[in-house]
């Protein structure tokens, strides 16, 4: 399936005089923008008093922008409940892990478990969708905004506690089953009934990991149910319009795949420079890429959210200039905004929408750059977008998705598990999986990120699954049947779904793929490494000690004689966290087993295959000759000497 790729922008008509709207709409159309998102923070203007709606100003805004030729993405305003609603039901506020209320005064000040707030959301969403659901200008809906932002998924309120009781009762039915699943005989934690259950905060020392895991599952389910209520209302009153939610980067507090099941497409908010500054890379890396962003971070999320949207996805907010929320906030390099846009479209995005049209001169985001300056003069990104829209029109760009031969498993439960029990303070599931993604991209591979389900691993040549919390038998069987090469990584299959060590020891059911047992593990201090016999690179941070069965063989060993990489027929097990050099060695070995070719890419070059078109991106600050990548193919975009932050594309010759 192919659809037109379009550019959009976020706009807040309530921030500007109505006399300005028509001029802004014309300006958007003039530079080639085709859709505009609005409404997601406007509850206090849509309902200034309890039950007193004022939708006419929004109707005039929608009419103005639609009349200029723009499609509207309308947001539901439930991320910012107004002060009168908080005063009406003060217990709707979430409580943090210290028991302190998340007070009114910014945004996301609500508890997902509060039934009264959920009903208020039903009411405002229904009224909004009944008013605008059939408007010809409204082409899509966004539910709420950035679920969980500012650490707001988990709440420790009375409403959350009572909802957690019900959730546990539905799951376990019998309190003795829960006691066994949680191992509550330990430290005399056995419960007499479901109303004995406390929330896992303010405990003297760490809470029971099984309890914490179920609370995280419950909290995630509350987000899913909250979103589903809005989706069902929108579908009833606005049929045929796409429904999306805008997810965030490096955020794992709820299961995005589960939320995505109720959406028509996934979206995410892409801020490459802000994410780099807030991330864990070292200072040299951050300095090198401070004006363009990590070459693999936004690409990882494009692939992740394509999976969450089951092939359909957008960038709802694309950074156009300096942001205001990172430790340091540099401006993008020349060419960076263009590169980010092409990277998204190369990954199959239907829409790239910039945040925002005009920089706000007031309130919390007044230092966040936009396409226009606060005085409405064009900023640098305004001109970049105008040029981009012309290029895209000439290219006839279409959103395409194709199943990749290479799949990388990303699992939200695994992220929760290793946050609950890191066993080493620097262990991060996200960073572990991201390292494997980066390694595959450096070798020139286009990668699908997938959930740990049998359907997702089918018809692949290579499946990579580091750190997978639980080895579910159905997944192990699907991997065995599928014929793909499989790379399992540290901590794979190391717990049961109840957060116990498996009776047969890790990697649990994955032992059917590669015959090893993990007999002990260790986490290593920074700077301590485990060298490899006869190979460059080392393990760092995490190491496992394997016992090989009859069906397992050692491919790589440490200098102290322990197996680092074990192999079965077509499956491999890596017993630790590799540095980049060792990871490349391992990946080349596994890719050769899978029959997949690699590329020797310069340090700052990345490629992305979109159907028959291969895109080439230069994240560096010097020009690079890419003729060895292009071969004899004629370029349809860019040039052979790819400039800093440059983009090229060509159609590969048929094999």
C-alpha positions as CSV (number, residue, x, y, z in Angstrom):
1,X,0.0,0.0,0.0
2,X,1.3,3.5,-0.9
3,X,-0.1,6.8,0.2
4,X,0.9,10.4,-0.5
5,X,3.5,11.8,2.0
6,X,2.5,15.2,3.4
7,X,3.9,18.0,5.5
8,X,2.0,19.5,8.4
9,X,2.3,21.9,11.4
10,X,0.9,22.3,14.9
11,X,-1.1,25.5,15.5
12,X,-2.9,26.9,18.5
13,X,-5.6,29.3,17.4
14,X,-6.5,30.1,21.0
15,X,-3.0,31.7,21.4
16,X,-3.4,34.3,18.6
17,X,-5.9,37.0,17.6
18,X,-8.6,35.7,15.3
19,X,-7.7,38.5,12.9
20,X,-4.4,36.6,12.4
21,X,-5.8,33.2,11.5
22,X,-6.4,33.7,7.8
23,X,-3.0,35.1,7.2
24,X,-1.4,32.2,9.1
25,X,-3.4,29.7,7.0
26,X,-2.3,31.4,3.8
27,X,1.3,31.3,4.9
28,X,1.1,27.6,5.6
29,X,-0.3,26.8,2.2
30,X,2.2,29.0,0.5
31,X,5.1,26.9,1.8
32,X,3.5,23.6,0.9
33,X,2.0,22.5,4.3
34,X,-1.1,20.4,3.9
35,X,-2.5,19.8,7.3
36,X,-2.6,21.4,10.7
37,X,-3.0,19.9,14.2
38,X,-5.0,22.0,16.8
39,X,-7.1,21.7,19.9
40,X,-5.2,19.3,22.1
41,X,-4.6,21.8,25.0
42,X,-7.8,23.9,24.7
43,X,-10.2,22.5,27.3
44,X,-10.4,25.8,29.3
45,X,-11.5,27.6,26.1
46,X,-13.8,24.8,24.9
47,X,-15.5,24.6,28.3
48,X,-14.7,27.7,30.4
49,X,-17.3,26.8,33.0
50,X,-18.6,23.4,34.1
51,X,-21.1,22.4,31.4
52,X,-20.8,25.7,29.4
53,X,-19.3,24.8,26.1
54,X,-17.9,27.4,23.7
55,X,-17.1,25.6,20.4
56,X,-17.8,28.5,18.0
57,X,-14.3,29.9,18.1
58,X,-12.9,26.5,17.2
59,X,-15.5,26.1,14.4
60,X,-14.4,29.4,13.0
61,X,-10.7,28.3,13.2
62,X,-11.4,25.0,11.5
63,X,-13.5,26.7,8.8
64,X,-10.7,29.3,8.2
65,X,-7.9,26.7,7.8
66,X,-9.9,24.2,5.9
67,X,-11.1,27.0,3.6
68,X,-7.5,27.8,2.8
69,X,-7.0,24.2,1.7
70,X,-5.6,22.6,4.9
71,X,-6.8,19.4,6.5
72,X,-7.3,19.4,10.2
73,X,-6.0,17.0,12.9
74,X,-8.2,17.7,15.9
75,X,-6.9,16.8,19.3
76,X,-9.0,15.8,22.3
77,X,-8.1,18.2,25.2
78,X,-7.9,15.7,28.1
79,X,-4.1,16.2,28.8
80,X,-5.0,19.6,30.3
81,X,-8.1,19.5,32.6
82,X,-9.1,23.0,33.6
83,X,-8.9,24.4,37.1
84,X,-12.6,24.3,37.7
85,X,-12.6,20.6,37.1
86,X,-9.7,20.0,39.5
87,X,-11.6,22.1,42.1
88,X,-14.7,20.0,41.5
89,X,-12.9,16.7,42.1
90,X,-9.5,17.3,43.7
91,X,-8.9,13.5,44.1
92,X,-8.6,13.2,40.3
93,X,-5.0,14.3,40.7
94,X,-2.4,11.5,40.5
95,X,-0.1,11.0,43.5
96,X,3.6,10.4,43.0
97,X,5.6,7.6,44.6
98,X,6.1,9.7,47.7
99,X,2.4,10.2,48.0
100,X,2.5,13.9,46.9
101,X,-0.2,15.2,44.6
102,X,0.7,16.1,41.0
103,X,-0.9,19.5,41.2
104,X,-2.6,21.9,38.8
105,X,-0.3,24.4,37.1
106,X,1.1,22.8,34.1
107,X,-0.3,19.7,32.3
108,X,-1.0,15.9,32.6
109,X,-2.4,16.5,36.1
110,X,-4.8,13.5,36.3
111,X,-4.9,9.9,37.5
112,X,-5.7,7.3,34.8
113,X,-7.6,5.3,37.3
114,X,-10.0,8.0,38.5
115,X,-13.5,7.0,37.3
116,X,-14.9,10.5,37.7
117,X,-12.3,12.0,35.6
118,X,-12.8,9.3,33.0
119,X,-16.5,10.2,32.8
120,X,-15.6,13.9,32.4
121,X,-13.3,13.0,29.5
122,X,-16.0,10.9,27.9
123,X,-18.3,13.9,28.1
124,X,-15.9,16.6,26.6
125,X,-14.7,14.1,23.9
126,X,-18.3,13.2,23.0
127,X,-19.4,16.8,22.8
128,X,-16.3,17.7,20.7
129,X,-16.7,14.8,18.3
130,X,-20.5,15.4,17.9
131,X,-19.7,19.0,17.0
132,X,-16.9,18.3,14.5
133,X,-16.9,14.6,13.7
134,X,-18.6,15.2,10.3
135,X,-16.8,18.4,9.5
136,X,-15.3,18.0,6.0
137,X,-12.1,19.6,7.2
138,X,-11.4,17.2,10.0
139,X,-9.5,14.4,8.5
140,X,-7.9,12.8,11.6
141,X,-8.0,12.8,15.4
142,X,-5.3,12.8,18.1
143,X,-6.3,11.3,21.5
144,X,-5.0,13.3,24.4
145,X,-1.3,14.2,24.2
146,X,1.9,12.3,25.0
147,X,0.5,9.7,27.5
148,X,2.8,9.4,30.5
149,X,4.9,12.5,29.8
150,X,6.5,13.9,33.1
151,X,6.3,10.4,34.7
152,X,2.5,10.3,34.9
153,X,1.6,6.7,34.0
154,X,1.9,5.4,37.6
155,X,-0.3,6.9,40.3
156,X,-0.4,6.0,43.9
157,X,-3.8,7.5,44.7
158,X,-6.8,5.8,46.4
159,X,-8.4,5.5,43.0
160,X,-5.4,3.6,41.7
161,X,-5.3,1.3,44.7
162,X,-8.9,0.3,44.4
163,X,-8.5,-0.2,40.6
164,X,-5.4,-2.3,41.2
165,X,-7.4,-4.5,43.7
166,X,-10.0,-5.1,40.9
167,X,-7.2,-5.8,38.4
168,X,-5.5,-8.4,40.6
169,X,-8.9,-10.0,41.4
170,X,-9.6,-10.4,37.7
171,X,-6.2,-11.8,37.0
172,X,-5.8,-14.2,39.9
173,X,-9.4,-14.9,41.2
174,X,-8.0,-16.5,44.4
175,X,-5.7,-14.7,46.8
176,X,-3.7,-17.9,47.3
177,X,-2.8,-17.9,43.6
178,X,-1.6,-14.3,43.9
179,X,0.5,-15.2,47.0
180,X,2.2,-18.0,45.1
181,X,2.7,-16.0,42.0
182,X,4.3,-13.1,44.0
183,X,6.2,-15.4,46.3
184,X,4.7,-13.7,49.3
185,X,5.9,-16.4,51.7
186,X,9.2,-14.5,51.5
187,X,9.5,-11.9,54.3
188,X,6.0,-13.0,55.6
189,X,4.2,-10.9,52.9
190,X,1.3,-13.3,52.5
191,X,-2.1,-11.6,52.1
192,X,-5.5,-12.6,53.4
193,X,-7.6,-11.0,50.6
194,X,-7.4,-8.7,47.6
195,X,-8.2,-5.6,49.7
196,X,-5.0,-6.3,51.7
197,X,-3.0,-5.3,48.6
198,X,-1.0,-2.1,49.1
199,X,0.5,-0.1,46.2
200,X,4.3,-0.8,45.9
201,X,5.6,2.6,47.2
202,X,6.9,3.9,50.5
203,X,8.2,0.4,51.5
204,X,11.1,0.3,53.9
205,X,13.4,-1.3,51.3
206,X,12.7,-2.5,47.7
207,X,9.2,-3.8,47.0
208,X,8.5,-7.4,45.8
209,X,9.5,-7.5,42.1
210,X,6.5,-9.6,41.2
211,X,4.2,-7.1,42.9
212,X,6.0,-4.2,41.1
213,X,5.7,-6.0,37.7
214,X,2.0,-6.5,38.1
215,X,1.5,-2.9,39.2
216,X,3.4,-1.8,36.0
217,X,1.2,-4.1,33.9
218,X,-1.9,-2.7,35.6
219,X,-0.7,0.9,35.1
220,X,-0.1,0.2,31.4
221,X,-3.6,-1.4,31.1
222,X,-5.1,1.8,32.6
223,X,-3.5,3.8,29.8
224,X,-4.9,1.4,27.2
225,X,-8.4,1.6,28.7
226,X,-8.3,5.4,29.0
227,X,-7.3,5.7,25.3
228,X,-9.8,3.1,24.2
229,X,-12.7,5.0,25.7
230,X,-11.9,8.0,23.5
231,X,-11.3,5.9,20.4
232,X,-14.7,4.3,20.7
233,X,-16.4,7.7,21.1
234,X,-14.6,9.1,18.0
235,X,-15.4,6.0,15.9
236,X,-19.1,6.3,16.7
237,X,-19.4,10.0,15.7
238,X,-16.6,10.5,13.2
239,X,-16.3,7.4,11.0
240,X,-13.7,7.2,8.3
241,X,-11.2,9.5,10.0
242,X,-7.8,8.2,11.2
243,X,-7.3,8.1,14.9
244,X,-3.8,8.5,16.3
245,X,-1.9,9.2,19.5
246,X,1.5,11.0,19.7
247,X,4.0,8.8,21.6
248,X,7.4,9.9,22.8
249,X,11.1,8.9,22.5
250,X,12.8,6.4,24.8
251,X,9.6,6.1,26.9
252,X,8.6,2.6,28.1
253,X,6.2,3.1,31.1
254,X,3.3,1.6,29.2
255,X,2.8,-0.9,26.4
256,X,2.7,1.2,23.2
257,X,1.8,-1.9,21.1
258,X,-1.3,-2.4,23.2
259,X,-2.4,1.2,22.8
260,X,-1.7,1.0,19.1
261,X,-4.1,-1.9,18.7
262,X,-7.0,0.6,19.1
263,X,-5.5,3.2,16.7
264,X,-5.5,3.6,13.0
265,X,-1.9,4.8,13.0
266,X,0.8,5.6,15.5
267,X,2.6,8.9,15.8
268,X,5.5,10.2,17.7
269,X,7.2,13.5,18.6
270,X,10.7,13.7,17.2
271,X,13.2,16.0,18.9
272,X,16.6,14.7,17.9
273,X,18.7,17.4,19.6
274,X,16.7,17.4,22.8
275,X,16.8,13.6,23.1
276,X,20.6,13.6,22.5
277,X,21.2,16.1,25.2
278,X,19.0,14.1,27.7
279,X,20.5,10.8,26.7
280,X,23.3,8.7,28.1
281,X,25.9,9.1,25.3
282,X,29.4,10.4,26.3
283,X,30.4,14.0,26.0
284,X,32.5,13.4,22.8
285,X,29.5,11.8,21.1
286,X,27.1,14.6,22.1
287,X,29.5,17.2,21.0
288,X,30.0,15.5,17.6
289,X,26.3,15.2,16.9
290,X,25.0,18.2,19.0
291,X,23.5,19.9,15.9
292,X,22.1,16.9,14.1
293,X,21.3,14.3,16.7
294,X,22.2,10.7,17.2
295,X,22.3,9.1,13.7
296,X,20.2,6.1,14.9
297,X,17.9,7.4,17.7
298,X,15.1,8.9,15.6
299,X,15.4,6.0,13.1
300,X,14.9,3.5,15.9
301,X,11.7,5.2,16.9
302,X,10.5,5.4,13.3
303,X,10.8,1.6,13.1
304,X,9.3,1.1,16.6
305,X,6.2,3.2,16.0
306,X,5.7,1.8,12.5
307,X,5.3,-1.5,14.4
308,X,2.9,0.1,16.9
309,X,0.8,1.5,14.1
310,X,0.8,-1.9,12.2
311,X,2.5,-0.2,9.3
312,X,0.9,3.2,9.5
313,X,2.7,6.0,11.3
314,X,3.3,9.8,11.4
315,X,5.7,12.2,13.0
316,X,3.2,14.5,14.8
317,X,5.9,16.9,16.2
318,X,9.2,17.4,14.3
319,X,11.8,19.7,15.9
320,X,12.4,22.7,13.7
321,X,14.8,24.6,15.8
322,X,16.2,24.8,19.4
323,X,13.9,23.4,22.1
324,X,13.6,24.6,25.7
325,X,13.5,21.5,27.8
326,X,16.9,19.8,27.5
327,X,20.0,20.5,29.7
328,X,21.5,22.4,26.7
329,X,19.5,23.5,23.7
330,X,21.6,24.1,20.5
331,X,20.2,25.1,17.2
332,X,20.1,22.5,14.4
333,X,22.9,22.5,11.8
334,X,22.2,23.6,8.3
335,X,20.5,20.7,6.6
336,X,19.5,18.9,9.8
337,X,15.7,19.6,9.5
338,X,15.7,18.5,5.9
339,X,17.6,15.3,6.8
340,X,15.2,14.5,9.7
341,X,12.3,14.9,7.4
342,X,13.7,12.6,4.7
343,X,14.7,10.0,7.3
344,X,11.1,9.8,8.4
345,X,9.7,9.6,4.9
346,X,12.2,7.0,4.0
347,X,11.0,4.9,6.9
348,X,7.4,5.1,5.6
349,X,5.9,8.1,7.5
350,X,2.7,9.3,6.0
351,X,3.0,12.8,7.6
352,X,5.8,14.9,9.1
353,X,4.3,17.7,11.1
354,X,6.5,20.5,12.6
355,X,6.1,21.9,16.1
356,X,5.0,24.6,15.8
357,X,3.9,27.3,13.4
358,X,4.7,30.4,15.6
359,X,6.9,30.6,18.7
360,X,4.9,31.4,21.7
361,X,6.0,34.7,23.5
362,X,4.5,33.5,26.8
363,X,4.3,30.6,29.3
364,X,6.4,27.5,29.6
365,X,7.4,27.0,25.9
366,X,8.3,30.5,25.0
367,X,12.0,29.5,24.3
368,X,10.9,26.7,22.0
369,X,11.6,27.7,18.4
370,X,9.0,27.4,15.6
371,X,8.7,28.0,11.9
372,X,7.9,31.6,12.7
373,X,9.5,33.9,15.3
374,X,7.3,35.3,18.1
375,X,6.7,38.4,16.0
376,X,5.5,36.3,13.1
377,X,8.5,36.8,10.9
378,X,9.8,33.6,9.2
379,X,12.5,31.7,11.2
380,X,15.1,29.5,9.4
381,X,12.9,26.3,9.3
382,X,10.2,28.2,7.5
383,X,12.4,28.5,4.4
384,X,13.6,24.9,4.8
385,X,10.1,23.6,4.8
386,X,9.2,25.7,1.7
387,X,12.2,24.1,-0.2
388,X,11.3,20.6,1.1
389,X,7.7,20.8,-0.1
390,X,8.9,21.6,-3.6
391,X,11.4,18.7,-3.6
392,X,8.8,16.2,-2.3
393,X,6.3,17.3,-5.0
394,X,8.9,16.8,-7.7
395,X,9.8,13.4,-6.3
396,X,6.2,12.3,-6.1
397,X,7.0,10.8,-2.6
398,X,4.7,8.1,-1.3
399,X,4.6,6.3,2.0
400,X,5.5,2.6,1.6
401,X,6.1,-0.1,4.0
402,X,7.7,-3.5,3.3
403,X,8.5,-6.4,5.6
404,X,12.3,-6.4,6.3
405,X,14.3,-9.6,6.4
406,X,15.8,-8.4,9.7
407,X,13.7,-8.0,12.8
408,X,14.7,-6.7,16.2
409,X,12.4,-7.6,19.2
410,X,11.5,-4.8,21.5
411,X,9.4,-5.7,24.5
412,X,7.8,-3.3,27.0
413,X,7.6,-5.9,29.8
414,X,11.3,-6.5,29.5
415,X,11.9,-2.8,29.9
416,X,9.8,-2.8,33.1
417,X,11.5,-6.0,34.4
418,X,15.1,-4.7,34.1
419,X,14.1,-1.3,35.6
420,X,12.6,-3.2,38.6
421,X,15.6,-5.5,38.9
422,X,18.6,-4.0,37.0
423,X,21.2,-6.0,39.1
424,X,23.6,-3.3,38.0
425,X,22.8,0.4,38.3
426,X,23.7,1.1,34.7
427,X,21.7,-1.8,33.1
428,X,19.1,-0.4,30.7
429,X,16.9,-2.6,28.5
430,X,16.3,0.3,26.1
431,X,20.0,1.0,25.7
432,X,20.8,-2.7,25.3
433,X,18.3,-3.1,22.4
434,X,19.3,0.2,20.9
435,X,22.9,-0.9,20.8
436,X,22.0,-3.9,18.7
437,X,19.9,-1.6,16.4
438,X,22.8,0.8,16.0
439,X,25.1,-2.1,15.2
440,X,22.7,-3.4,12.5
441,X,22.4,0.1,10.9
442,X,26.1,0.6,10.9
443,X,26.3,-2.5,8.7
444,X,23.8,-1.1,6.2
445,X,20.7,-3.1,7.3
446,X,17.1,-1.8,7.3
447,X,15.4,-3.2,10.4
448,X,11.9,-3.9,11.5
449,X,11.3,-3.5,15.2
450,X,8.7,-6.0,16.4
451,X,6.8,-7.2,19.4
452,X,7.7,-10.7,20.8
453,X,4.9,-12.5,19.0
454,X,4.9,-15.5,16.7
455,X,3.3,-13.6,13.8
456,X,5.9,-10.8,14.0
457,X,8.9,-13.2,13.7
458,X,7.5,-15.2,10.8
459,X,9.1,-14.9,7.3
460,X,12.4,-13.3,8.5
461,X,16.0,-14.2,7.7
462,X,17.3,-12.9,11.1
463,X,15.6,-12.2,14.4
464,X,17.6,-10.5,17.1
465,X,16.2,-10.6,20.7
466,X,18.5,-9.3,23.4
467,X,17.3,-9.1,27.0
468,X,13.9,-10.6,26.5
469,X,12.5,-11.0,30.0
470,X,10.4,-14.2,29.5
471,X,10.9,-17.1,27.0
472,X,7.3,-17.8,26.1
473,X,7.0,-21.3,24.6
474,X,4.9,-20.1,21.7
475,X,7.6,-17.6,20.7
476,X,10.4,-20.2,21.0
477,X,8.4,-22.6,18.9
478,X,7.7,-20.0,16.2
479,X,11.4,-19.1,16.1
480,X,12.3,-22.8,15.8
481,X,9.8,-23.3,13.0
482,X,10.6,-20.2,11.1
483,X,14.0,-21.1,9.8
484,X,15.5,-17.7,10.5
485,X,18.9,-17.2,12.2
486,X,18.3,-16.1,15.8
487,X,20.5,-14.0,18.1
488,X,19.5,-14.1,21.7
489,X,21.2,-11.7,24.1
490,X,22.0,-11.3,27.7
491,X,19.2,-11.9,30.2
492,X,17.0,-13.6,27.5
493,X,14.5,-16.0,29.1
494,X,15.9,-15.3,32.6
495,X,12.5,-15.0,34.4
496,X,9.0,-16.6,34.3
497,X,6.0,-14.3,33.6
498,X,5.6,-14.2,37.5
499,X,9.1,-12.8,37.8
500,X,10.7,-16.1,39.1
501,X,13.9,-17.7,37.9
502,X,12.8,-20.6,35.7
503,X,13.0,-24.1,37.2
504,X,15.2,-25.2,34.3
505,X,17.4,-22.1,34.6
506,X,17.7,-19.3,32.0
507,X,17.2,-19.0,29.1
508,X,14.1,-21.1,29.8
509,X,12.2,-22.3,26.7
510,X,14.8,-20.7,24.5
511,X,17.1,-23.6,25.3
512,X,15.3,-25.4,22.5
513,X,17.0,-23.0,20.1
514,X,20.5,-23.1,21.6
515,X,21.4,-25.7,24.2
516,X,22.9,-23.6,27.1
517,X,22.2,-22.9,30.7
518,X,23.0,-19.7,32.5
519,X,24.5,-20.8,35.9
520,X,25.5,-17.4,37.3
521,X,25.6,-13.7,36.3
522,X,27.6,-10.7,37.3
523,X,27.3,-6.9,36.8
524,X,30.6,-5.1,36.3
525,X,31.7,-1.7,37.4
526,X,32.4,1.0,34.8
527,X,35.8,0.5,33.2
528,X,35.9,-3.3,34.0
529,X,35.9,-5.5,30.9
530,X,36.0,-9.1,29.9
531,X,38.4,-9.6,27.0
532,X,37.7,-12.1,24.2
533,X,40.1,-14.8,23.1
534,X,41.3,-14.2,19.5
535,X,39.0,-11.3,18.8
536,X,38.8,-7.6,19.3
537,X,36.4,-6.0,21.7
538,X,35.1,-7.1,25.1
539,X,32.1,-7.5,27.3
540,X,31.3,-4.6,29.7
541,X,28.7,-4.0,32.4
542,X,27.1,-7.4,32.3
543,X,28.4,-11.0,32.0
544,X,26.8,-14.5,32.2
545,X,28.5,-17.8,32.8
546,X,27.2,-20.6,30.5
547,X,27.0,-24.3,30.7
548,X,26.9,-25.9,27.2
549,X,24.6,-28.8,26.5
550,X,25.1,-31.5,23.9
551,X,23.5,-29.2,21.3
552,X,25.5,-26.1,22.0
553,X,29.0,-25.1,20.8
554,X,31.2,-22.2,21.7
555,X,31.9,-19.7,18.9
556,X,33.7,-17.1,21.1
557,X,35.3,-17.5,24.5
558,X,36.7,-15.1,27.1
559,X,40.4,-15.1,27.9
560,X,39.5,-16.9,31.2
561,X,37.9,-19.7,29.3
562,X,34.2,-19.0,29.6
563,X,31.8,-19.1,26.6
564,X,30.8,-15.7,25.4
565,X,29.0,-16.7,22.2
566,X,27.3,-20.1,21.9
567,X,25.7,-21.5,18.8
568,X,23.0,-24.1,18.1
569,X,21.9,-25.1,14.6
570,X,20.8,-21.6,13.5
571,X,20.6,-19.8,16.9
572,X,23.2,-17.9,18.9
573,X,23.4,-16.9,22.5
574,X,25.5,-13.9,23.5
575,X,26.4,-14.1,27.2
576,X,27.0,-10.5,28.1
577,X,26.8,-6.8,27.0
578,X,29.3,-6.2,24.1
579,X,31.1,-3.1,23.3
580,X,30.7,-1.8,19.7
581,X,33.7,-3.7,18.4
582,X,32.6,-7.1,19.7
583,X,29.0,-6.4,18.7
584,X,30.1,-5.9,15.1
585,X,32.0,-9.2,15.1
586,X,29.0,-11.1,16.5
587,X,26.6,-9.5,14.1
588,X,28.7,-10.3,11.1
589,X,28.9,-13.9,12.2
590,X,25.1,-14.1,12.6
591,X,24.4,-12.2,9.4
592,X,26.6,-14.6,7.5
593,X,24.6,-17.5,9.0
594,X,21.4,-15.8,7.8
595,X,22.8,-15.2,4.3
596,X,22.5,-11.4,4.5
597,X,25.0,-9.0,3.0
598,X,26.4,-6.1,4.8
599,X,27.9,-2.7,3.8
600,X,31.1,-1.1,4.9
601,X,29.7,2.4,5.7
602,X,31.7,5.4,6.7
603,X,31.2,6.5,10.3
604,X,28.5,9.1,9.7
605,X,26.7,7.5,6.8
606,X,23.4,5.5,7.2
607,X,21.2,3.9,4.6
608,X,17.5,3.1,4.5
609,X,15.7,1.0,2.0
610,X,12.1,1.9,1.0
611,X,10.9,-0.5,-1.5
612,X,13.3,-0.3,-4.5
613,X,14.6,3.1,-3.3
614,X,17.7,3.3,-1.2
615,X,18.2,6.6,0.8
616,X,21.7,7.6,2.0
617,X,22.1,10.1,4.9
618,X,25.2,11.9,6.0
619,X,25.1,12.8,9.7
620,X,28.6,14.2,9.7
621,X,30.0,17.7,9.2
622,X,32.2,16.8,6.2
623,X,31.3,15.7,2.7
624,X,31.5,12.0,1.9
625,X,32.0,10.2,-1.4
626,X,29.2,7.6,-1.6
627,X,29.9,6.3,-5.1
628,X,30.7,2.8,-3.7
629,X,27.2,2.7,-2.2
630,X,25.4,3.9,-5.3
631,X,27.3,1.9,-7.9
632,X,26.0,2.6,-11.4
633,X,22.5,3.6,-10.3
634,X,21.4,7.1,-11.3
635,X,20.5,9.4,-8.3
636,X,17.0,10.7,-8.1
637,X,18.0,12.9,-5.1
638,X,21.3,14.4,-4.0
639,X,24.8,14.0,-5.3
640,X,27.6,11.5,-5.2
641,X,29.7,13.7,-3.0
642,X,27.2,13.9,-0.2
643,X,27.5,17.2,1.7
644,X,27.3,17.5,5.5
645,X,23.7,16.5,6.6
646,X,23.0,15.7,3.0
647,X,20.5,13.2,1.6
648,X,20.7,11.1,-1.5
649,X,18.4,8.5,-3.0
650,X,18.6,6.1,-5.9
651,X,16.6,3.2,-7.3
652,X,18.5,-0.1,-6.9
653,X,18.8,-2.2,-10.1
654,X,16.7,-5.4,-10.1
655,X,18.7,-8.4,-9.0
